[in-house]
Amino acid sequence: MSASVVGDGRRHSRPSVVIPAFNEAATIRDVVERALAHTSAVIVVDDGSTDGTAERVRDMRVLIVVNDANAGKAASIWRAAEIAMSDGASGIVTIDGDGQHDPDDLPKIFRAAARTPKAIVVGARLHARDTIPRVRYLANRFANFWVAWAAGRPIADSQSGFRYYPAAVFNSLDLRHDRWASFVFESEVLIAAARTGLEIVFVPISVRYADPARASHLHPLYDIGKIAAMIFKRLLRIRFDPRDLAHGLGANQSRRPPADPIARHSRKP
C-alpha cells in the first residue's frame, strides 16, 4: 500500500470523513466536493482502482490513500481510521464513493455523533421505501432481521455504509478487516458492538439509485454467503436465543425511524 497526501496538515479532533472507493472515477469528485462543504478532514481510500479514481481528486485538499491492490472495504476503512485517529480524530464517518449517499446529510451524522460520541451512528435508509429498488429493499429488510437477532437489539439498517464509528470500534472490538471481511465488516461490527455494550444510534438519511452510480460491487452469492456464515456463527454462540430474537423484532415493528430526536438502541449483553 502507498499513501499520498494533499491537505492543510492541521490536526482535527472532530470525526474525519472517510470515502472508500474502488473504480469510482465517475462519481468520486462530486462526492468529495460536497463532503468538503461540511468538513476539511476528508480521507479518500483508492482501493486498487484501475479507472483513475485517485487522479480525479488529486488536486483537491484531501488526504489520499492508495492501495496498490484491492484490499477490500473493511481493510480500507480500518487503515483510514488508524490514520485519522493518529491525527487526533475522535472517530470517522464513512460514506460510499458511488454517489448513493448525499454528503449534505453529513451534518445529521455529525450532530448525532456529538450527542452520543461513544456510539456508532448509522444513516438509515429504509424509510425511503419508494426510492429504493424493491429487490434491494427486501434484501435489506431480510438482512436486518438476522443481524438484529444476532445483535440482540433493534437494527434499522444493517447495510448502510454511511456511518460514524467512534475510536472504540477500532481500539477495542476484535473484528476481521482483511479482504475476506470486505462486505462482512459492516454487519459484524454492529453485532460485535451490541454484544460489548456499545450504543447504536440510527438517523434517517436520503438515498439515491441513479446514473452515473455504478452497480454494487457486492457479489450476490459469494459476499452474501460470507455474511450469512458470519451471522450463523454468531447465532450459534447465543444458541439462537429466542429472547434475542424478541429484542430484534421489537425494533423492526416500525418501518420508519424517527426523524429527530435520534433513535437509540442499547442493551447490555
Secondary structure, DSSP 8 states (H G I E B T S, - for coil): -EEEE-S-----SS-EEEEEESS-TTTHHHHHHHHHTT-S-EEEEEES-SS-TGGGGTTSSSEEEEESS---HHHHHHHHHHHHHHTT-SEEEE--TTS-S-GGGHHHHHHHHHHSTTSEEEEE-TT-TTTS-HHHHHHHHHHHHHHHHHHTS--S-SS---EEEEHHHHHH-----SGGGTTTHHHHHHHHHHHTT--EEEEE------TT----SS-TTHHHHHHHHHHHHHHHHTTT-HHHHHHHHHHTT-SS--SSS-EEE----
